[in-house]
Amino acid sequence: MNNPPEYNLIKPDTALADFVYCFSSLHNLSGFNEGVIIPNGKIDLLFCKTTDNQFQIMLMGLETKPKPMPKTNIEMFFAVSFNPLALEYIFHDSIAQLVDSGKELPNNFWDFNINDLDNFQAFSQKASQKIKSLLPKETDLRKHKLFELIFAADGEINIKHLSEQISWSERQINRYFNQQLGISLKTYCSILRFQASLHHIKDGKLSPQLNFTDQSHFIKEIKKLSGVSPKELFKNQNDRFLQFLVYHKK
């Protein structure tokens, strides 16, 4: 009988908090074929070990819908989950073309190798040091404020209010999201509200705790992004929704 997946999470220190959401690890994946990937609003950089002891590095775009975990030969991985600001200031690139997909990076990216997957704590420290070395001297304060407001509101904020608060036009904000992330601000905020609902659902609160129109709207939105009703998500049979367990808190 296969061992169940094991997951761990480490939060970054304050110097990285604007750019990095967390470091996470997942083990015992080779025999786990029933997993479902659900949107989390983060950009995931995966450092993977295959069942035949090969090393792969993948950069994943934003997920906008639930999908079955691919049938792969991945045994385990460590991941860095980035906030959107990292795209411009750490990666200096867009992931607009990677919506609901990803791409493989060179297997020496950031000087990592398969031996770095032996110790999650050491991996997180090495990744932190690398990211700190890439931090820019200056950043656009409007963009910092933009995401600060969006995250603080769990996505429950409209573009008019954002525009007024950061002195950036609604057109510019929407263009920024589409160019950097490949999705609209409205879609991104829906994903954040969905993620913020997960810890309520995990606690058995199966009625809307956030600003959904009514119960029917709540069920529709949860089903759209997870593929199942809040009740089914709460049951999480066989730990199918791994992100539900890893990302249930801010």
C-alpha positions in Angstrom: 0.0 0.0 0.0 1.4 3.4 -1.0 2.2 6.0 1.6 -0.1 9.0 1.5 1.3 12.3 0.2 3.2 14.3 2.8 3.2 18.1 2.7 5.0 20.8 4.6 5.1 24.6 4.4 7.5 27.3 5.5 6.6 31.0 5.3 9.3 33.5 4.1 10.9 36.1 6.3 9.6 39.6 6.1 12.3 40.8 3.6 10.7 38.5 1.0 7.0 38.6 1.9 6.0 41.0 -0.9 7.5 38.6 -3.5 7.3 35.1 -1.9 4.1 33.5 -0.5 5.7 30.3 0.9 8.0 27.4 0.4 6.3 24.0 0.3 7.1 20.3 -0.2 5.2 17.3 -1.3 6.4 13.7 -1.0 5.1 10.3 -2.0 3.5 11.4 -5.2 4.4 8.6 -7.5 1.4 6.4 -6.5 -1.0 9.3 -6.1 -3.2 9.4 -9.2 -6.4 11.0 -7.9 -5.2 14.5 -7.2 -6.9 17.7 -8.4 -5.1 20.9 -9.0 -7.1 24.0 -8.0 -6.3 27.7 -8.6 -4.3 29.3 -5.8 -3.4 32.7 -7.3 0.4 32.0 -7.0 3.2 31.4 -9.4 4.8 28.1 -8.5 8.4 27.2 -9.2 8.7 23.4 -8.8 12.0 21.5 -8.2 11.1 17.9 -8.8 12.6 14.5 -8.4 11.3 11.8 -10.7 10.8 8.1 -9.9 14.0 7.3 -11.8 16.0 9.9 -9.8 16.1 12.6 -12.5 15.8 16.3 -11.7 13.4 18.7 -13.3 12.5 22.4 -12.7 9.1 23.7 -13.8 7.6 27.2 -13.8 3.8 27.1 -13.6 1.4 29.8 -14.7 -1.8 30.7 -12.9 -4.5 28.1 -12.8 -8.0 29.4 -13.6 -10.0 26.1 -13.3 -9.6 22.7 -11.6 -7.8 20.0 -13.5 -6.7 16.4 -12.7 -3.1 16.1 -11.6 -1.1 15.0 -14.6 0.0 11.4 -14.9 3.7 11.9 -14.3 6.7 10.1 -12.9 7.2 12.8 -10.2 8.1 11.2 -6.8 8.4 14.5 -4.9 9.0 18.2 -5.2 10.0 21.3 -3.3 8.3 24.5 -4.5 8.6 28.3 -4.1 5.2 30.0 -4.5 5.5 33.5 -5.6 3.2 36.5 -5.4 2.7 38.4 -8.7 5.2 41.1 -8.0 8.0 38.5 -8.4 7.3 38.3 -12.1 8.5 41.8 -12.8 11.1 42.2 -10.1 12.6 38.7 -9.7 12.0 36.9 -13.0 11.8 40.0 -15.2 9.3 38.1 -17.3 5.6 37.6 -17.9 3.6 34.3 -17.5 0.7 35.5 -19.6 1.4 32.6 -22.1 1.4 30.0 -19.3 -2.2 30.3 -18.1 -3.4 26.8 -17.0 0.0 25.4 -18.1 3.8 25.7 -17.4 7.2 25.3 -18.9 10.4 23.4 -18.1 13.4 25.4 -17.1 17.1 24.4 -17.3 17.9 21.9 -14.6 20.7 24.1 -13.2 18.4 27.1 -12.8 19.5 29.3 -9.9 22.3 26.8 -9.3 20.0 24.2 -7.8 20.5 20.4 -8.3 19.0 17.2 -7.2 21.0 17.1 -4.0 19.1 20.2 -2.9 16.0 18.0 -2.5 17.5 16.1 0.4 16.6 18.7 3.0 13.5 21.0 2.8 14.8 23.4 5.5 18.2 23.8 3.7 16.4 24.2 0.3 14.2 27.0 1.7 17.3 28.8 3.1 19.2 28.5 -0.2 16.2 29.7 -2.2 15.7 32.6 0.2 19.3 33.7 -0.2 19.1 33.5 -4.0 15.9 35.5 -4.2 17.3 38.1 -1.8 20.3 38.5 -4.1 17.8 39.3 -7.0 15.7 41.9 -5.1 15.7 45.2 -6.9 16.8 48.4 -5.2 13.6 50.2 -6.2 10.1 49.1 -7.0 6.9 50.8 -8.1 5.1 51.7 -4.9 1.8 51.8 -6.8 2.2 48.1 -7.6 3.1 47.3 -4.0 0.0 49.2 -2.9 -2.1 47.5 -5.5 -1.4 44.0 -4.3 -1.4 45.0 -0.6 -5.0 46.2 -1.1 -6.1 43.2 -3.1 -4.6 40.7 -0.6 -6.0 42.5 2.4 -9.5 42.4 0.9 -9.2 38.7 -0.1 -10.0 39.9 -3.6 -13.2 41.6 -2.5 -12.4 45.0 -4.0 -13.4 46.7 -7.2 -11.2 48.3 -9.7 -12.6 51.8 -9.3 -11.6 51.8 -5.6 -8.2 50.4 -6.5 -7.7 53.1 -9.1 -8.6 55.8 -6.7 -6.3 54.5 -3.9 -3.2 54.0 -6.0 -3.6 56.8 -8.6 -3.4 54.4 -11.5 -6.1 54.3 -14.1 -8.5 51.3 -14.4 -7.2 50.8 -18.0 -3.6 50.6 -16.8 -4.4 48.2 -14.0 -6.3 45.8 -16.3 -3.5 46.0 -18.9 -0.9 45.2 -16.2 -2.8 42.1 -15.1 -3.3 40.8 -18.6 0.3 41.5 -19.7 1.9 40.0 -16.6 -0.5 37.2 -15.5 -2.6 36.5 -18.6 -5.9 37.0 -16.8 -8.0 40.0 -15.8 -8.1 41.6 -12.4 -11.7 40.4 -12.0 -10.6 36.8 -12.6 -7.6 37.1 -10.3 -9.8 38.5 -7.5 -12.3 35.7 -7.9 -9.4 33.2 -7.4 -8.3 35.0 -4.2 -11.8 35.0 -2.8 -12.0 31.3 -3.6 -8.8 30.7 -1.7 -9.9 32.8 1.2 -13.0 30.6 1.4 -11.1 27.4 1.7 -10.2 27.7 5.4 -13.9 28.4 6.2 -14.9 25.3 4.2 -12.1 23.3 5.9 -13.6 24.3 9.2 -17.0 23.1 8.1 -18.6 26.4 7.3 -20.5 25.6 4.2 -22.4 28.8 3.8 -20.7 32.0 2.3 -18.5 33.8 4.8 -17.3 36.3 2.2 -19.1 38.6 -0.1 -21.0 36.2 -2.3 -24.5 37.2 -3.5 -26.2 34.3 -1.9 -25.8 30.5 -1.2 -26.4 29.6 -4.8 -23.7 32.0 -6.0 -21.3 30.7 -3.4 -21.8 27.1 -4.5 -21.5 28.1 -8.2 -18.2 29.9 -7.6 -16.7 27.1 -5.5 -17.7 24.5 -8.0 -16.3 26.6 -10.9 -12.8 26.7 -9.3 -12.7 23.4 -7.5 -14.9 21.2 -9.6 -17.1 20.2 -6.6 -19.5 21.6 -4.2 -18.4 23.1 -0.8 -19.7 20.0 0.9 -17.6 17.7 -1.3 -14.6 20.0 -0.9 -15.0 19.8 2.9 -14.9 16.0 2.8 -11.8 16.1 0.6 -11.8 12.4 0.2 -8.4 10.7 -0.1 -6.8 14.2 0.2 -7.5 14.8 -3.4 -7.2 18.6 -3.1 -3.6 18.9 -1.9 -3.7 22.7 -2.3 -6.8 22.8 -0.1 -4.6 21.5 2.7 -1.4 23.5 1.9 -3.0 26.9 1.1 -5.9 27.2 3.5 -4.4 30.2 5.4 -2.9 33.4 4.3 
